[in-house]
Amino acid sequence: MKEPLEEAKIKWRGWHPFRYAVGTLLHSLGVDSKIIQAILRHANVSTTLNYYVKPVAAESYGGQKLEKAFKAASAERKLKQAK
């Protein structure tokens, strides 16, 4: 986790902010609220929507940077496995 983030020059702020980002990113991608609830392991979907999905303007959200970091890490892992 740390290596792709460092390569993308994203400062790691811990698991709790990461969970907020995951909830918000999945919601912005159109993932069903109940699926996000299950991924974040909340007992109630209201917890997910009220606390873990943040309204953001598309142009101000850094999710694209995070997505690129994970795609690059995944591609690198696949290359290593192929060797």
Distance bins in CASP14 RR format, pairs under 12 A and 6 or more apart:
PFRMAT RR
TARGET T0000
AUTHOR 0000-0000-0000
RMODE 2
METHOD distances of the structure
MODEL  1
1 7 0 0 0 0 0 1 0 0 0 0 0
1 8 0 0 0 0 0 1 0 0 0 0 0
1 10 0 0 0 0 0 1 0 0 0 0 0
1 12 1 0 0 1 0 0 0 0 0 0 0
1 14 0 0 0 0 1 0 0 0 0 0 0
1 15 0 0 0 0 1 0 0 0 0 0 0
1 18 0 0 0 0 1 0 0 0 0 0 0
1 66 0 0 0 0 0 1 0 0 0 0 0
1 69 0 0 0 0 1 0 0 0 0 0 0
1 70 0 0 0 0 1 0 0 0 0 0 0
1 73 0 0 0 0 1 0 0 0 0 0 0
2 8 0 0 0 0 0 1 0 0 0 0 0
2 10 0 0 0 0 1 0 0 0 0 0 0
2 11 0 0 0 0 0 1 0 0 0 0 0
2 12 1 0 1 0 0 0 0 0 0 0 0
2 13 0 0 0 0 0 1 0 0 0 0 0
2 14 0 0 0 0 0 1 0 0 0 0 0
2 18 0 0 0 0 0 1 0 0 0 0 0
2 69 0 0 0 0 0 1 0 0 0 0 0
2 73 0 0 0 0 0 1 0 0 0 0 0
3 10 0 0 0 0 0 1 0 0 0 0 0
3 12 0 0 0 0 0 1 0 0 0 0 0
3 69 0 0 0 0 1 0 0 0 0 0 0
3 70 0 0 0 0 0 1 0 0 0 0 0
3 72 0 0 0 0 1 0 0 0 0 0 0
3 73 1 0 0 1 0 0 0 0 0 0 0
3 76 0 0 0 0 1 0 0 0 0 0 0
3 77 0 0 0 0 0 1 0 0 0 0 0
4 10 0 0 0 0 1 0 0 0 0 0 0
4 12 0 0 0 0 0 1 0 0 0 0 0
4 65 0 0 0 0 0 1 0 0 0 0 0
4 66 0 0 0 0 1 0 0 0 0 0 0
4 67 0 0 0 0 0 1 0 0 0 0 0
4 68 0 0 0 0 1 0 0 0 0 0 0
4 69 1 0 1 0 0 0 0 0 0 0 0
4 70 1 0 0 1 0 0 0 0 0 0 0
4 71 0 0 0 0 1 0 0 0 0 0 0
4 72 1 0 0 1 0 0 0 0 0 0 0
4 73 1 1 0 0 0 0 0 0 0 0 0
4 74 0 0 0 0 1 0 0 0 0 0 0
4 75 0 0 0 0 0 1 0 0 0 0 0
4 76 0 0 0 0 1 0 0 0 0 0 0
4 77 0 0 0 0 1 0 0 0 0 0 0
5 11 1 0 0 1 0 0 0 0 0 0 0
5 12 1 0 1 0 0 0 0 0 0 0 0
5 13 0 0 0 0 1 0 0 0 0 0 0
5 14 0 0 0 0 0 1 0 0 0 0 0
5 17 0 0 0 0 0 1 0 0 0 0 0
5 18 0 0 0 0 1 0 0 0 0 0 0
5 21 0 0 0 0 0 1 0 0 0 0 0
5 65 0 0 0 0 1 0 0 0 0 0 0
5 66 1 0 0 1 0 0 0 0 0 0 0
5 68 0 0 0 0 0 1 0 0 0 0 0
5 69 1 0 1 0 0 0 0 0 0 0 0
5 70 0 0 0 0 1 0 0 0 0 0 0
5 72 0 0 0 0 0 1 0 0 0 0 0
5 73 0 0 0 0 1 0 0 0 0 0 0
6 12 1 0 0 1 0 0 0 0 0 0 0
6 69 0 0 0 0 1 0 0 0 0 0 0
6 72 0 0 0 0 0 1 0 0 0 0 0
6 73 0 0 0 0 0 1 0 0 0 0 0
7 65 0 0 0 0 0 1 0 0 0 0 0
7 66 0 0 0 0 0 1 0 0 0 0 0
7 68 0 0 0 0 1 0 0 0 0 0 0
7 69 1 0 0 1 0 0 0 0 0 0 0
7 70 0 0 0 0 0 1 0 0 0 0 0
7 71 0 0 0 0 0 1 0 0 0 0 0
7 72 1 0 0 1 0 0 0 0 0 0 0
7 73 1 0 0 1 0 0 0 0 0 0 0
7 75 0 0 0 0 0 1 0 0 0 0 0
7 76 0 0 0 0 1 0 0 0 0 0 0
8 62 0 0 0 0 0 1 0 0 0 0 0
8 63 0 0 0 0 0 1 0 0 0 0 0
8 64 0 0 0 0 0 1 0 0 0 0 0
8 65 1 0 1 0 0 0 0 0 0 0 0
8 66 1 0 0 1 0 0 0 0 0 0 0
8 67 0 0 0 0 1 0 0 0 0 0 0
8 68 1 0 0 1 0 0 0 0 0 0 0
8 69 1 1 0 0 0 0 0 0 0 0 0
8 70 0 0 0 0 1 0 0 0 0 0 0
8 71 0 0 0 0 0 1 0 0 0 0 0
8 72 1 0 0 1 0 0 0 0 0 0 0
8 73 0 0 0 0 1 0 0 0 0 0 0
9 62 0 0 0 0 0 1 0 0 0 0 0
9 65 0 0 0 0 1 0 0 0 0 0 0
9 66 0 0 0 0 0 1 0 0 0 0 0
9 68 0 0 0 0 0 1 0 0 0 0 0
9 69 0 0 0 0 1 0 0 0 0 0 0
10 17 0 0 0 0 0 1 0 0 0 0 0
10 18 0 0 0 0 0 1 0 0 0 0 0
10 21 0 0 0 0 0 1 0 0 0 0 0
10 62 0 0 0 0 1 0 0 0 0 0 0
10 63 0 0 0 0 1 0 0 0 0 0 0
10 64 0 0 0 0 0 1 0 0 0 0 0
10 65 1 0 0 1 0 0 0 0 0 0 0
10 66 1 0 0 1 0 0 0 0 0 0 0
10 67 0 0 0 0 0 1 0 0 0 0 0
10 68 0 0 0 0 1 0 0 0 0 0 0
10 69 1 0 0 1 0 0 0 0 0 0 0
10 70 0 0 0 0 0 1 0 0 0 0 0
10 72 0 0 0 0 0 1 0 0 0 0 0
10 73 0 0 0 0 0 1 0 0 0 0 0
11 17 0 0 0 0 0 1 0 0 0 0 0
11 18 0 0 0 0 0 1 0 0 0 0 0
11 65 0 0 0 0 0 1 0 0 0 0 0
11 66 0 0 0 0 0 1 0 0 0 0 0
11 69 0 0 0 0 0 1 0 0 0 0 0
12 18 0 0 0 0 1 0 0 0 0 0 0
12 21 0 0 0 0 0 1 0 0 0 0 0
12 66 0 0 0 0 0 1 0 0 0 0 0
12 69 0 0 0 0 0 1 0 0 0 0 0
13 19 0 0 0 0 0 1 0 0 0 0 0
13 20 0 0 0 0 1 0 0 0 0 0 0
13 21 0 0 0 0 1 0 0 0 0 0 0
13 66 0 0 0 0 0 1 0 0 0 0 0
14 20 0 0 0 0 0 1 0 0 0 0 0
14 21 0 0 0 0 0 1 0 0 0 0 0
15 21 0 0 0 0 0 1 0 0 0 0 0
15 22 0 0 0 0 0 1 0 0 0 0 0
15 40 0 0 0 0 0 1 0 0 0 0 0
16 22 0 0 0 0 0 1 0 0 0 0 0
16 23 0 0 0 0 0 1 0 0 0 0 0
16 40 0 0 0 0 0 1 0 0 0 0 0
16 51 0 0 0 0 0 1 0 0 0 0 0
16 52 0 0 0 0 1 0 0 0 0 0 0
17 23 0 0 0 0 0 1 0 0 0 0 0
17 24 0 0 0 0 0 1 0 0 0 0 0
17 52 0 0 0 0 0 1 0 0 0 0 0
17 54 0 0 0 0 0 1 0 0 0 0 0
17 66 0 0 0 0 0 1 0 0 0 0 0
18 24 0 0 0 0 0 1 0 0 0 0 0
18 25 0 0 0 0 0 1 0 0 0 0 0
18 40 0 0 0 0 0 1 0 0 0 0 0
18 52 0 0 0 0 0 1 0 0 0 0 0
18 63 0 0 0 0 0 1 0 0 0 0 0
18 66 0 0 0 0 1 0 0 0 0 0 0
18 70 0 0 0 0 0 1 0 0 0 0 0
19 25 0 0 0 0 0 1 0 0 0 0 0
19 26 0 0 0 0 0 1 0 0 0 0 0
19 36 0 0 0 0 0 1 0 0 0 0 0
19 39 0 0 0 0 1 0 0 0 0 0 0
19 40 1 0 0 1 0 0 0 0 0 0 0
19 41 0 0 0 0 1 0 0 0 0 0 0
19 42 0 0 0 0 1 0 0 0 0 0 0
19 47 0 0 0 0 0 1 0 0 0 0 0
19 48 0 0 0 0 1 0 0 0 0 0 0
19 51 0 0 0 0 1 0 0 0 0 0 0
19 52 1 0 0 1 0 0 0 0 0 0 0
19 53 0 0 0 0 0 1 0 0 0 0 0
19 54 0 0 0 0 0 1 0 0 0 0 0
20 26 0 0 0 0 0 1 0 0 0 0 0
20 27 0 0 0 0 0 1 0 0 0 0 0
20 36 0 0 0 0 0 1 0 0 0 0 0
20 40 0 0 0 0 1 0 0 0 0 0 0
20 48 0 0 0 0 0 1 0 0 0 0 0
20 50 0 0 0 0 0 1 0 0 0 0 0
20 51 0 0 0 0 1 0 0 0 0 0 0
20 52 1 0 1 0 0 0 0 0 0 0 0
20 53 0 0 0 0 1 0 0 0 0 0 0
20 54 1 0 0 1 0 0 0 0 0 0 0
20 56 0 0 0 0 0 1 0 0 0 0 0
20 61 0 0 0 0 0 1 0 0 0 0 0
20 63 0 0 0 0 0 1 0 0 0 0 0
21 27 0 0 0 0 0 1 0 0 0 0 0
21 28 0 0 0 0 0 1 0 0 0 0 0
21 36 0 0 0 0 0 1 0 0 0 0 0
21 40 0 0 0 0 0 1 0 0 0 0 0
21 52 0 0 0 0 1 0 0 0 0 0 0
21 53 0 0 0 0 0 1 0 0 0 0 0
21 54 0 0 0 0 1 0 0 0 0 0 0
21 56 0 0 0 0 0 1 0 0 0 0 0
21 61 0 0 0 0 1 0 0 0 0 0 0
21 62 0 0 0 0 1 0 0 0 0 0 0
21 63 1 0 0 1 0 0 0 0 0 0 0
21 64 0 0 0 0 0 1 0 0 0 0 0
21 65 0 0 0 0 0 1 0 0 0 0 0
21 66 1 0 0 1 0 0 0 0 0 0 0
21 67 0 0 0 0 0 1 0 0 0 0 0
21 69 0 0 0 0 0 1 0 0 0 0 0
21 70 0 0 0 0 0 1 0 0 0 0 0
22 28 0 0 0 0 0 1 0 0 0 0 0
22 29 0 0 0 0 0 1 0 0 0 0 0
22 31 0 0 0 0 0 1 0 0 0 0 0
22 35 0 0 0 0 0 1 0 0 0 0 0
22 36 0 0 0 0 1 0 0 0 0 0 0
22 37 0 0 0 0 0 1 0 0 0 0 0
22 39 1 0 0 1 0 0 0 0 0 0 0
22 40 1 0 0 1 0 0 0 0 0 0 0
22 41 0 0 0 0 0 1 0 0 0 0 0
22 42 0 0 0 0 0 1 0 0 0 0 0
22 48 0 0 0 0 0 1 0 0 0 0 0
22 52 1 0 0 1 0 0 0 0 0 0 0
22 53 0 0 0 0 1 0 0 0 0 0 0
22 54 0 0 0 0 0 1 0 0 0 0 0
22 63 0 0 0 0 0 1 0 0 0 0 0
22 66 0 0 0 0 1 0 0 0 0 0 0
22 67 0 0 0 0 0 1 0 0 0 0 0
22 70 0 0 0 0 0 1 0 0 0 0 0
23 29 0 0 0 0 1 0 0 0 0 0 0
23 30 0 0 0 0 0 1 0 0 0 0 0
23 31 0 0 0 0 1 0 0 0 0 0 0
23 32 0 0 0 0 0 1 0 0 0 0 0
23 33 0 0 0 0 1 0 0 0 0 0 0
23 35 0 0 0 0 0 1 0 0 0 0 0
23 36 1 0 1 0 0 0 0 0 0 0 0
23 37 0 0 0 0 1 0 0 0 0 0 0
23 38 0 0 0 0 0 1 0 0 0 0 0
23 39 1 0 0 1 0 0 0 0 0 0 0
23 40 1 0 0 1 0 0 0 0 0 0 0
23 41 0 0 0 0 0 1 0 0 0 0 0
23 42 0 0 0 0 0 1 0 0 0 0 0
23 45 0 0 0 0 0 1 0 0 0 0 0
23 47 0 0 0 0 0 1 0 0 0 0 0
23 48 1 0 0 1 0 0 0 0 0 0 0
23 49 0 0 0 0 1 0 0 0 0 0 0
23 50 0 0 0 0 0 1 0 0 0 0 0
23 51 0 0 0 0 1 0 0 0 0 0 0
23 52 1 0 1 0 0 0 0 0 0 0 0
23 53 1 0 1 0 0 0 0 0 0 0 0
23 54 0 0 0 0 1 0 0 0 0 0 0
23 55 0 0 0 0 0 1 0 0 0 0 0
23 56 0 0 0 0 0 1 0 0 0 0 0
23 61 0 0 0 0 0 1 0 0 0 0 0
23 63 0 0 0 0 0 1 0 0 0 0 0
23 66 0 0 0 0 0 1 0 0 0 0 0
24 30 0 0 0 0 0 1 0 0 0 0 0
24 31 0 0 0 0 0 1 0 0 0 0 0
24 36 0 0 0 0 1 0 0 0 0 0 0
24 40 0 0 0 0 0 1 0 0 0 0 0
24 48 0 0 0 0 0 1 0 0 0 0 0
24 49 0 0 0 0 0 1 0 0 0 0 0
24 51 0 0 0 0 0 1 0 0 0 0 0
24 52 1 0 0 1 0 0 0 0 0 0 0
24 53 1 0 1 0 0 0 0 0 0 0 0
24 54 1 0 1 0 0 0 0 0 0 0 0
24 55 0 0 0 0 1 0 0 0 0 0 0
24 56 1 0 0 1 0 0 0 0 0 0 0
24 57 0 0 0 0 0 1 0 0 0 0 0
24 58 0 0 0 0 0 1 0 0 0 0 0
24 60 0 0 0 0 0 1 0 0 0 0 0
24 61 1 0 0 1 0 0 0 0 0 0 0
24 62 0 0 0 0 1 0 0 0 0 0 0
24 63 0 0 0 0 1 0 0 0 0 0 0
24 66 0 0 0 0 0 1 0 0 0 0 0
25 31 0 0 0 0 1 0 0 0 0 0 0
25 36 0 0 0 0 1 0 0 0 0 0 0
25 39 0 0 0 0 0 1 0 0 0 0 0
25 40 0 0 0 0 0 1 0 0 0 0 0
25 52 0 0 0 0 0 1 0 0 0 0 0
25 53 0 0 0 0 1 0 0 0 0 0 0
25 54 0 0 0 0 1 0 0 0 0 0 0
25 56 0 0 0 0 1 0 0 0 0 0 0
25 58 0 0 0 0 0 1 0 0 0 0 0
25 61 1 0 0 1 0 0 0 0 0 0 0
25 62 0 0 0 0 1 0 0 0 0 0 0
25 63 1 0 1 0 0 0 0 0 0 0 0
25 64 0 0 0 0 1 0 0 0 0 0 0
25 65 0 0 0 0 0 1 0 0 0 0 0
25 66 1 0 0 1 0 0 0 0 0 0 0
25 67 1 0 0 1 0 0 0 0 0 0 0
25 70 0 0 0 0 0 1 0 0 0 0 0
26 32 0 0 0 0 1 0 0 0 0 0 0
26 33 0 0 0 0 1 0 0 0 0 0 0
26 34 0 0 0 0 0 1 0 0 0 0 0
26 35 1 0 0 1 0 0 0 0 0 0 0
26 36 1 0 1 0 0 0 0 0 0 0 0
26 37 0 0 0 0 0 1 0 0 0 0 0
26 38 0 0 0 0 0 1 0 0 0 0 0
26 39 1 0 0 1 0 0 0 0 0 0 0
26 40 0 0 0 0 1 0 0 0 0 0 0
26 48 0 0 0 0 1 0 0 0 0 0 0
26 49 0 0 0 0 0 1 0 0 0 0 0
26 52 0 0 0 0 1 0 0 0 0 0 0
26 53 0 0 0 0 1 0 0 0 0 0 0
26 54 0 0 0 0 0 1 0 0 0 0 0
26 63 0 0 0 0 0 1 0 0 0 0 0
26 66 0 0 0 0 0 1 0 0 0 0 0
26 67 0 0 0 0 0 1 0 0 0 0 0
27 33 1 0 0 1 0 0 0 0 0 0 0
27 34 0 0 0 0 0 1 0 0 0 0 0
27 35 0 0 0 0 1 0 0 0 0 0 0
27 36 1 0 0 1 0 0 0 0 0 0 0
27 37 0 0 0 0 0 1 0 0 0 0 0
27 39 0 0 0 0 0 1 0 0 0 0 0
27 40 0 0 0 0 0 1 0 0 0 0 0
27 45 0 0 0 0 0 1 0 0 0 0 0
27 48 0 0 0 0 1 0 0 0 0 0 0
27 49 0 0 0 0 1 0 0 0 0 0 0
27 52 0 0 0 0 1 0 0 0 0 0 0
27 53 1 0 1 0 0 0 0 0 0 0 0
27 54 0 0 0 0 1 0 0 0 0 0 0
27 55 0 0 0 0 1 0 0 0 0 0 0
27 56 0 0 0 0 1 0 0 0 0 0 0
27 61 0 0 0 0 0 1 0 0 0 0 0
27 63 0 0 0 0 0 1 0 0 0 0 0
28 36 0 0 0 0 0 1 0 0 0 0 0
28 53 0 0 0 0 1 0 0 0 0 0 0
28 54 0 0 0 0 1 0 0 0 0 0 0
28 55 0 0 0 0 1 0 0 0 0 0 0
28 56 1 0 0 1 0 0 0 0 0 0 0
28 57 0 0 0 0 0 1 0 0 0 0 0
28 58 1 0 0 1 0 0 0 0 0 0 0
28 60 0 0 0 0 0 1 0 0 0 0 0
28 61 1 0 0 1 0 0 0 0 0 0 0
28 62 0 0 0 0 0 1 0 0 0 0 0
28 63 0 0 0 0 1 0 0 0 0 0 0
28 64 0 0 0 0 0 1 0 0 0 0 0
28 66 0 0 0 0 0 1 0 0 0 0 0
28 67 0 0 0 0 0 1 0 0 0 0 0
29 35 0 0 0 0 0 1 0 0 0 0 0
29 36 0 0 0 0 1 0 0 0 0 0 0
29 53 0 0 0 0 0 1 0 0 0 0 0
29 58 0 0 0 0 0 1 0 0 0 0 0
29 61 0 0 0 0 0 1 0 0 0 0 0
29 63 0 0 0 0 1 0 0 0 0 0 0
29 64 0 0 0 0 0 1 0 0 0 0 0
29 67 0 0 0 0 1 0 0 0 0 0 0
30 36 0 0 0 0 1 0 0 0 0 0 0
30 53 0 0 0 0 0 1 0 0 0 0 0
31 37 0 0 0 0 0 1 0 0 0 0 0
31 38 0 0 0 0 0 1 0 0 0 0 0
31 39 0 0 0 0 1 0 0 0 0 0 0
31 40 0 0 0 0 0 1 0 0 0 0 0
31 48 0 0 0 0 0 1 0 0 0 0 0
31 53 0 0 0 0 0 1 0 0 0 0 0
32 38 0 0 0 0 1 0 0 0 0 0 0
32 39 0 0 0 0 0 1 0 0 0 0 0
32 45 0 0 0 0 1 0 0 0 0 0 0
32 48 0 0 0 0 0 1 0 0 0 0 0
32 49 0 0 0 0 0 1 0 0 0 0 0
32 53 0 0 0 0 0 1 0 0 0 0 0
33 39 0 0 0 0 0 1 0 0 0 0 0
33 40 0 0 0 0 0 1 0 0 0 0 0
33 42 0 0 0 0 0 1 0 0 0 0 0
33 44 0 0 0 0 0 1 0 0 0 0 0
33 45 1 0 1 0 0 0 0 0 0 0 0
33 46 0 0 0 0 1 0 0 0 0 0 0
33 47 0 0 0 0 0 1 0 0 0 0 0
33 48 1 0 0 1 0 0 0 0 0 0 0
33 49 1 0 1 0 0 0 0 0 0 0 0
33 50 0 0 0 0 0 1 0 0 0 0 0
33 52 0 0 0 0 0 1 0 0 0 0 0
33 53 1 0 0 1 0 0 0 0 0 0 0
34 40 0 0 0 0 0 1 0 0 0 0 0
34 42 0 0 0 0 0 1 0 0 0 0 0
34 44 0 0 0 0 0 1 0 0 0 0 0
34 45 1 0 1 0 0 0 0 0 0 0 0
34 46 0 0 0 0 0 1 0 0 0 0 0
34 48 0 0 0 0 1 0 0 0 0 0 0
34 49 0 0 0 0 0 1 0 0 0 0 0
35 41 0 0 0 0 0 1 0 0 0 0 0
35 42 0 0 0 0 0 1 0 0 0 0 0
35 45 0 0 0 0 1 0 0 0 0 0 0
35 48 0 0 0 0 1 0 0 0 0 0 0
36 42 0 0 0 0 1 0 0 0 0 0 0
36 45 0 0 0 0 1 0 0 0 0 0 0
36 47 0 0 0 0 0 1 0 0 0 0 0
36 48 1 0 1 0 0 0 0 0 0 0 0
36 49 0 0 0 0 1 0 0 0 0 0 0
36 51 0 0 0 0 0 1 0 0 0 0 0
36 52 1 0 0 1 0 0 0 0 0 0 0
36 53 1 0 0 1 0 0 0 0 0 0 0
37 43 0 0 0 0 1 0 0 0 0 0 0
37 44 1 0 0 1 0 0 0 0 0 0 0
37 45 1 0 1 0 0 0 0 0 0 0 0
37 46 0 0 0 0 1 0 0 0 0 0 0
37 47 1 0 0 1 0 0 0 0 0 0 0
37 48 1 0 1 0 0 0 0 0 0 0 0
37 49 0 0 0 0 1 0 0 0 0 0 0
37 50 0 0 0 0 0 1 0 0 0 0 0
37 51 0 0 0 0 0 1 0 0 0 0 0
37 52 0 0 0 0 1 0 0 0 0 0 0
37 53 0 0 0 0 0 1 0 0 0 0 0
38 44 0 0 0 0 0 1 0 0 0 0 0
38 45 0 0 0 0 1 0 0 0 0 0 0
38 48 0 0 0 0 1 0 0 0 0 0 0
39 45 0 0 0 0 0 1 0 0 0 0 0
39 48 0 0 0 0 1 0 0 0 0 0 0
39 52 0 0 0 0 1 0 0 0 0 0 0
39 53 0 0 0 0 0 1 0 0 0 0 0
40 47 0 0 0 0 1 0 0 0 0 0 0
40 48 1 0 1 0 0 0 0 0 0 0 0
40 49 0 0 0 0 0 1 0 0 0 0 0
40 51 0 0 0 0 1 0 0 0 0 0 0
40 52 1 0 1 0 0 0 0 0 0 0 0
40 53 0 0 0 0 1 0 0 0 0 0 0
41 47 0 0 0 0 0 1 0 0 0 0 0
41 48 0 0 0 0 1 0 0 0 0 0 0
41 52 0 0 0 0 0 1 0 0 0 0 0
42 48 1 0 1 0 0 0 0 0 0 0 0
42 49 0 0 0 0 1 0 0 0 0 0 0
42 50 0 0 0 0 0 1 0 0 0 0 0
42 51 0 0 0 0 1 0 0 0 0 0 0
42 52 1 0 0 1 0 0 0 0 0 0 0
42 53 0 0 0 0 0 1 0 0 0 0 0
44 50 0 0 0 0 1 0 0 0 0 0 0
44 51 0 0 0 0 0 1 0 0 0 0 0
44 52 0 0 0 0 0 1 0 0 0 0 0
45 51 0 0 0 0 0 1 0 0 0 0 0
45 52 0 0 0 0 0 1 0 0 0 0 0
45 53 0 0 0 0 0 1 0 0 0 0 0
46 52 0 0 0 0 0 1 0 0 0 0 0
46 53 0 0 0 0 0 1 0 0 0 0 0
47 53 0 0 0 0 0 1 0 0 0 0 0
48 54 0 0 0 0 0 1 0 0 0 0 0
49 55 0 0 0 0 0 1 0 0 0 0 0
54 60 0 0 0 0 0 1 0 0 0 0 0
54 61 0 0 0 0 1 0 0 0 0 0 0
54 62 0 0 0 0 0 1 0 0 0 0 0
54 63 0 0 0 0 0 1 0 0 0 0 0
55 61 0 0 0 0 0 1 0 0 0 0 0
56 62 0 0 0 0 1 0 0 0 0 0 0
56 63 0 0 0 0 1 0 0 0 0 0 0
56 64 0 0 0 0 0 1 0 0 0 0 0
58 64 0 0 0 0 1 0 0 0 0 0 0
61 67 0 0 0 0 0 1 0 0 0 0 0
62 68 0 0 0 0 1 0 0 0 0 0 0
62 69 0 0 0 0 0 1 0 0 0 0 0
63 69 0 0 0 0 1 0 0 0 0 0 0
63 70 0 0 0 0 1 0 0 0 0 0 0
63 71 0 0 0 0 0 1 0 0 0 0 0
64 70 0 0 0 0 0 1 0 0 0 0 0
64 71 0 0 0 0 0 1 0 0 0 0 0
65 71 0 0 0 0 0 1 0 0 0 0 0
65 72 0 0 0 0 0 1 0 0 0 0 0
66 72 0 0 0 0 0 1 0 0 0 0 0
66 73 0 0 0 0 0 1 0 0 0 0 0
67 73 0 0 0 0 0 1 0 0 0 0 0
67 74 0 0 0 0 0 1 0 0 0 0 0
68 74 0 0 0 0 0 1 0 0 0 0 0
68 75 0 0 0 0 0 1 0 0 0 0 0
69 75 0 0 0 0 0 1 0 0 0 0 0
69 76 0 0 0 0 0 1 0 0 0 0 0
70 76 0 0 0 0 0 1 0 0 0 0 0
70 77 0 0 0 0 0 1 0 0 0 0 0
71 77 0 0 0 0 0 1 0 0 0 0 0
71 78 0 0 0 0 0 1 0 0 0 0 0
72 78 0 0 0 0 0 1 0 0 0 0 0
72 79 0 0 0 0 0 1 0 0 0 0 0
73 79 0 0 0 0 0 1 0 0 0 0 0
73 80 0 0 0 0 0 1 0 0 0 0 0
74 80 0 0 0 0 0 1 0 0 0 0 0
74 81 0 0 0 0 0 1 0 0 0 0 0
75 81 0 0 0 0 0 1 0 0 0 0 0
75 82 0 0 0 0 0 1 0 0 0 0 0
76 82 0 0 0 0 0 1 0 0 0 0 0
76 83 0 0 0 0 0 1 0 0 0 0 0
77 83 0 0 0 0 0 1 0 0 0 0 0
END
